[in-house]
Amino acid sequence: MTSQALSVLGGLDDHSPPAIAGAIARAIRVGELVEGDRLPTVREVAALLGVSPATVSSAWQALQRNGSVVTRGRAGTFVAVPPRGWLSPRVRHLRGDEPTDLRLDLSRGTPDPDLLPAIGPSLGRVSARAATEGYQESPVLPQLREQLERVWPFPAETITIVDGATDGVARALEQVVGYGDRVAVESPGFPPVFDLVEALGAQVVPVELDQDGMTPASLRAAVAEEPVAVVLQPRAQNPTGTSLTPQRAAELAKVLAAAPHRPVVIEDDHSGPVSGRPQVSLGRYLPDRVVHVRSYSKSHGPDLRIAALGGPADLVEPIIARRMLGPGWTSRMVQTILHDLLTAAQPMEEVAEAGRQYFGRQRDLVARLAELGLELPVPDGINLWVPVRDERAALVHLAAADIRAAPGSPFFPGGDGDPHVRLTTGLVRTEELEHVATALVAAARATG
């Protein structure tokens, strides 16, 4: 209903991108524009308002970022399906609007189900009844804590269990971040972290990456803005697949040690045991202000919803105390399963084999891409970060090849980084490699 949209915009006094986007968003909220209505073209709006096409394009991009509209290439821009309120705009955008029934869905960032260890034997060793000794007992099984202490990347005063890596990062942020504070995060980085920071009323300070992780120069510039926390992924960084080298970790720690306001470091080691790189942590150099979170979703299964969180007592114990006022503890039955999976020979070998499989799949795909003229580094973990000429055109091209990918823009705090797509190539098996490589090279070169 382009005429209705033009009518909405015709009465505007302010012709800035925020005003144009705001007028369309209000029309959608009150029902003047409804799902499926086609918006006028950029040039039509520019001619109506007497502004440049770039001004209108900025407004349309803002509407797309917050999930109000979707762009379908040459078909035009349309009012989007009303969003589910429990998904943030970044996460909705991450899912994209390509068909959901494509043969290969490489957009989700989830592990290959066939490479997860079998939990049947571990389940058999769990108590037949969901009993517990008391509501005020330690939230961590002693035997699991002992196992975690043996493999932790630095001596942690306190280790606890939380419900996944994002839960751990969220609870750590809640302890140190107040309204109006700043938090330094990787750019590109994990979209839910941006959402968490903004939900706390804080400001994201982006830190650039290279092949070894956060760059010292960019972190130094971010630290000058006095962030209260720095959030980073030490291994298999999502989306880029980079991992910190020991030398880079030492360099970053040196930058942070010189900061007089002493920001807290929150490390999200989300790939854990299936990462192809040795564990590394800034806690080796700054043990009094590093909270390290290790997830077992990629290695042992997302539905276990379990991660370990460890660091200095003055940071971790308030997290435990706050959880005691809510969920109390992560199921001790699930903790028993995790302990068994971390210590029994068969699941340990299955997880090691999964790590080998992911590395092999990444290596083989990157090698084939290089043969086809697309040079990329071999990433750690299960994702591949691919620069493209036109993000939207690349996604459409991949969809035409029956492949769903994630757009790159949600991985930048402002949604405005260089165009990329992210593919969960850890799911690409040998028989699918040639098809994915060929489609990906063509998509990287596609333009809209």
Rosetta blueprint (number, residue, H / E / L):
1 M L
2 T H
3 S H
4 Q H
5 A H
6 L H
7 S H
8 V H
9 L H
10 G H
11 G L
12 L L
13 D L
14 D L
15 H L
16 S L
17 P H
18 P H
19 A H
20 I H
21 A H
22 G H
23 A H
24 I H
25 A H
26 R H
27 A H
28 I H
29 R H
30 V H
31 G L
32 E L
33 L L
34 V L
35 E L
36 G L
37 D L
38 R E
39 L L
40 P L
41 T L
42 V H
43 R H
44 E H
45 V H
46 A H
47 A H
48 L H
49 L H
50 G L
51 V L
52 S L
53 P H
54 A H
55 T H
56 V H
57 S H
58 S H
59 A H
60 W H
61 Q H
62 A H
63 L H
64 Q H
65 R H
66 N L
67 G L
68 S L
69 V E
70 V E
71 T E
72 R L
73 G H
74 R H
75 A H
76 G L
77 T E
78 F E
79 V E
80 A L
81 V L
82 P L
83 P L
84 R L
85 G L
86 W L
87 L L
88 S L
89 P H
90 R H
91 V H
92 R H
93 H H
94 L H
95 R H
96 G L
97 D L
98 E L
99 P L
100 T L
101 D L
102 L L
103 R L
104 L E
105 D E
106 L L
107 S L
108 R L
109 G L
110 T L
111 P L
112 D L
113 P H
114 D H
115 L H
116 L L
117 P L
118 A L
119 I L
120 G H
121 P H
122 S H
123 L H
124 G H
125 R L
126 V L
127 S L
128 A L
129 R L
130 A L
131 A L
132 T L
133 E L
134 G L
135 Y L
136 Q L
137 E L
138 S L
139 P L
140 V L
141 L L
142 P H
143 Q H
144 L H
145 R H
146 E H
147 Q H
148 L H
149 E H
150 R H
151 V H
152 W L
153 P L
154 F L
155 P L
156 A L
157 E L
158 T E
159 I E
160 T E
161 I E
162 V E
163 D L
164 G L
165 A H
166 T H
167 D H
168 G H
169 V H
170 A H
171 R H
172 A H
173 L H
174 E H
175 Q H
176 V H
177 V L
178 G L
179 Y L
180 G L
181 D L
182 R E
183 V E
184 A E
185 V E
186 E E
187 S E
188 P L
189 G L
190 F L
191 P H
192 P H
193 V H
194 F H
195 D H
196 L H
197 V H
198 E H
199 A H
200 L L
201 G L
202 A L
203 Q E
204 V E
205 V E
206 P E
207 V E
208 E E
209 L E
210 D E
211 Q L
212 D L
213 G E
214 M E
215 T L
216 P H
217 A H
218 S H
219 L H
220 R H
221 A H
222 A H
223 V H
224 A L
225 E L
226 E L
227 P L
228 V L
229 A E
230 V E
231 V E
232 L E
233 Q L
234 P L
235 R L
236 A L
237 Q L
238 N L
239 P L
240 T L
241 G L
242 T L
243 S L
244 L L
245 T L
246 P H
247 Q H
248 R H
249 A H
250 A H
251 E H
252 L H
253 A H
254 K H
255 V H
256 L H
257 A H
258 A L
259 A L
260 P L
261 H L
262 R L
263 P L
264 V E
265 V E
266 I E
267 E E
268 D E
269 D E
270 H L
271 S L
272 G H
273 P H
274 V H
275 S L
276 G L
277 R L
278 P L
279 Q L
280 V L
281 S L
282 L H
283 G H
284 R H
285 Y L
286 L L
287 P L
288 D L
289 R L
290 V E
291 V E
292 H E
293 V E
294 R E
295 S E
296 Y L
297 S H
298 K H
299 S H
300 H H
301 G L
302 P H
303 D H
304 L H
305 R L
306 I L
307 A E
308 A E
309 L E
310 G E
311 G E
312 P L
313 A H
314 D H
315 L H
316 V H
317 E H
318 P H
319 I H
320 I H
321 A H
322 R H
323 R H
324 M H
325 L L
326 G L
327 P L
328 G L
329 W L
330 T L
331 S L
332 R H
333 M H
334 V H
335 Q H
336 T H
337 I H
338 L H
339 H H
340 D H
341 L H
342 L H
343 T H
344 A L
345 A H
346 Q H
347 P H
348 M H
349 E H
350 E H
351 V H
352 A H
353 E H
354 A H
355 G H
356 R H
357 Q H
358 Y H
359 F H
360 G H
361 R H
362 Q H
363 R H
364 D H
365 L H
366 V H
367 A H
368 R H
369 L H
370 A H
371 E H
372 L L
373 G L
374 L L
375 E L
376 L L
377 P L
378 V L
379 P L
380 D L
381 G L
382 I L
383 N L
384 L E
385 W E
386 V E
387 P E
388 V L
389 R L
390 D L
391 E H
392 R H
393 A H
394 A H
395 L H
396 V H
397 H H
398 L H
399 A H
400 A H
401 A L
402 D L
403 I E
404 R E
405 A L
406 A E
407 P E
408 G L
409 S H
410 P H
411 F H
412 F L
413 P L
414 G L
415 G L
416 D L
417 G L
418 D L
419 P L
420 H E
421 V E
422 R E
423 L E
424 T L
425 T H
426 G H
427 L H
428 V L
429 R L
430 T H
431 E H
432 E H
433 L H
434 E H
435 H H
436 V H
437 A H
438 T H
439 A H
440 L H
441 V H
442 A H
443 A H
444 A H
445 R H
446 A L
447 T L
448 G L
